[in-house]
Amino acid sequence: MRIVRFTSPLSSADAVGVDDGEQVVELSGITTVGELLRLSSDELRERCAAADGPRHPSGSVTLLPPVDGRMEVWAAGVTYRRSREARVLESERAADVYELVYDAERPELFFKSVAWKVSGEGGRISVREDSEIDVPEPELGLVLNAHGEIVGYTVVDDVSSRTIEGVNPLYLPQAKIYLGGCAVGPAIRPAWEVADPYALDIALTIVRDGETAWEGKASTSQLNRRLDDLAGYLFRADSFPDGAVLATGTCLVPDLPFTLQHGDTVTISISEVGTLTTGVVRGLDAMR
């Protein structure tokens, strides 16, 4: 089962439902993912099991990013050895910062996107015009309800400018937060249906001019942090009334000097969770 946000064929309005692979059943009385994430984990599970709204054939609805309203997307950094190595290589002056945070008790957490800026399945991601090297970062996303519980998983692309962050770690917000810098989807896989989130395969493929320009595979088994610890730190001193998505860091980073280009297609697959495909454009004007 997947929890999906989509455009209803009946009303042309945004809707939320559950997809069993054959049909999508709308959740009556729930119009946003944020409303669903106000519920406790047990309540949310019961609500999905009791879905009784209009039904649509799977594949007949247009999927929207499973992030809306007051939801926010956050991300964790340097949670895999490969990410630590990549950050050290690209950093010009502060490589030791990434070495230290990898083993520190407190994780690196940073804001990534408000809901309205998030791209979804079949949408576009962007690389900055003032950056020379930009890459996708495929990540397992934790879907957290208002109570800080992990209620689901999704796919996140934490698009990043390696050029900007490499100059100075304090430039992280500019390297990470911009229109077209975040994609989430295509849906939410309920946490109660994933037996072991530390045994999920992650694959990244970048296609350019009809050919594979880069591909790689990894696993969440390589994660250096506990998922509940990451969620706990996010909720320590902050509140998310409509829930949040927390990307858990990347284990797949193309070697320098590889960079995304306008016209590329990025596909990220996480076993048991889903596959997210987006196109690449360059610059702000192409996203408007």
N, C-alpha and C positions, 0 to 999 in steps of 0.2 A: 504494500500500500504506500501511496505517496500523498502528501498534503500539497495541494496545488492552488495557486492564485491564477485566475484566468479571466478572460472576457466572456461573459455569459452570452451564448447564442440567442437566448430568449429576450434579454433586456439590453444587451450591448453594454451593460455595466460591469464593473469589476466584481468578481465573486471569489469565494473560497470553497474548496471542496476536497473530497478524497477520491483518488484514482486507483482502482484495483487492477489496471492494465486493460480492462475491457470497457469500463464506463467511469465517468466522473459524476459523482453525486454531490450536489451542492449542500453546504451546511446551512440549514435554515436558521435565520437570526444572527448569523455571523457574516459580516460584510468585508472584514479586513483580517489579515494575519495577526495584526496587533491585538484585535479583540480576542482572538483565539489564545494568544500568549498571555492574556491576563489570567487565564485559568491555571490551576495547579496541574501537575503532571497527570494525576489520576483523573481529574475532571476533563482534561483535554483528551485523554485516551477514551473515556466514556463518550465524550461528545462526538469524536470521529467514528466510533463504533455504531453510534445511533444516527448517522447521517440519513436524512429522509427527504431531502429536497429534490428539485428537478434533476433529471439524469441526462447525460450527454455521452455519446460514444467517445472513447479515448482517442485522442488524435484529432478530434473535430473542434477542439477549443484552442484558442490562442493563449499560450502560457505567458504569464507576467512574472517578473522577479518576485520571489517569495519574501519581499521586504516592502513594507508600506507604512503610511501614517507617521507615528512618532518613533518608529523603530530606528535603530542605528546599527551600523556595521563597524566593528572594532577588529583589531588584528594583533597577533602576538608575533614577535620577531626572534630570530636566532634560537629556534626551538629544535632544529635538526643540525647535525654536524655539517652537512653540506651547505646549509645556510650560513653557518658561522664561517666556514672556509671562504665562501663567496664574498661575504661582507669584508673579511680581512683582506682579500686580494684587491677589492675595488677601492678600499679606503686609502687615502693619500697620507693622512696624518694621525689617525686615531684607531688603528687596527686593534689595539689592546682593549678598547671599549667593548668590542664584540666578543673577544676572548673571555672577558670578565663576566658579561651578562649570561653567557651560555651556561656557566656553572653556578651562577648566583641563585640564592633562594628566591628572590623576587624576579619574576619574568619581565621582559619588555612588552608593554602593551601600548598601543597607540590607536587613536581614532582614525577611521578609514573613510566613512561616507555616511551622509544622511540618506534616507530612503529614496527620495525623488531622483537622486543622481545615479542610482544603481542600474546597471544594464543587466539584461537577462538573456535567456536562450534565444539565439538568432539575432541578438542585438550587436552593438558596436562597442569596442573599447578603443582608447586613444593613447597615442604616445605624444609626449610634449614636444613642441617645436624647438624649445630651448635646451634639448637634451640629445646627446649623441647615441647613448646606449640605453635602451628600454626593453624590459623583458616581462613576460607573464610570470606569475608565481602561483602555481596550483596549490590549493590548500583545502583541507577538511574544515568546513565551517560548523561550529556548534550553534544550534538554534536554542536560545535560552529564553525561558518564560520570565514573567515579571518577578518571580520568586527566586530566580537564579538557578533553576533546575535545567539540566540538559534534557530537552524534550524531543530533539531531532537533530539531523545532520543534513548538510547541503554542501554544494561545491562552490568555492570562492576563487576568483582570480584577483589576486592582489597585485595589480599592474604597478610596476616600479621603474623609476629612473635611476639606473645604476650610476650614471654620470653625476647627477646632483647629489645623491646621498654619499657618493664616494669622496666628494670634496670635503664635506664636513657633516658629521652625524646630526648636527643641529638643523640641517636642511631637510631632515626626514619628512616633515609635513609637505614640503614642496615636491619631494620625490614621490610621495604616496597619495596625496589628497588633491585631486583635480577632476574636472568633468571627463568621464571616460576611463577613470583609473580603477574602477571596481565593477566586477560582474558577479552575480550570485544566481544560482539556480541549478537545474531547471525547476526543482521542487524541494520539498522537505521529506526526508525519510524518517519516520518516527523512530525515536531512540529505542523503544521497546522491541523493535523488529531487527535491530542490529546486535548480534550476539557479542561481538568483540570489536570495538572501534579501534583497537590497537593492532588489528590484522587486516587492514584494508589496503588494497593495491591502488596506487595513484599513477596515472599515465598522462603525459603531456605530448601533444603532437602539434607542430606548427607547419602549415602547408603554404607554400609560396609558388605562384605560377603553376599550380597543378602538381607540384612535387613536394615531398617531405623535406623541409629545410632543417628541422630539428625534432628529435623525439627522445623521450626518456621515460623510465619507469622507476618507481620506488614504493615504499610502504610506510604506513603509519607506525609500524613496529619500530621504526628508527627514531621515533619522537622521544625527545629528552625531557619531556614534561608530562605531568598527569593532566588529563583534560579537566577534571573537577577542580584542580588547583588553579588552572588558568581562569576558569569561570569564577572561582572564589575570589581571586584577586580583582577581577573586573567589577564585582559587586561589593567589594570591601567598603568603598566610600562613594558609591554612585547608585543611582536609581534608574530603572528602565521600566516604566509603567506598561509599555506595550512590548516588552521583550527586546532582544537584540540578537545579532549574529556575531559570533567571535571566530574569526579565522585563526587557525592554530599554527601557522608558520609553514614554510615551504621546504621540501626536500629535493626539489628539482629546479636547478638554476643553470641555464645554458652558459657554457664557458665564454669568457671574454675573447674576442670583441663582438660576439653575436648580438644582434639587436633586431627587434621587431621592425617591420616595414609596412607602409601603407599597402593595403590589399591582402595582407596575410590572413589566414584563418587559424584560430587557436581552438583546439579541442582538449578539454580536460575531463578525464573519466576517473571516478572513484568507485571501486567495487561496492555493491550493495547500496550505493547512494545515488549515483546518476552520472550523466554526461552533459557537459555545458560547452556549447560551441558559439563562438563570437567572431566577428570580423574586425579587422584592425584598420583604423584611420589615423591620420596624423594631424594634430593641431585642433584648436578649439573650434574653429569655424566648421570643420567637418562633423562635429558632434551636435551642432545646433540644428 
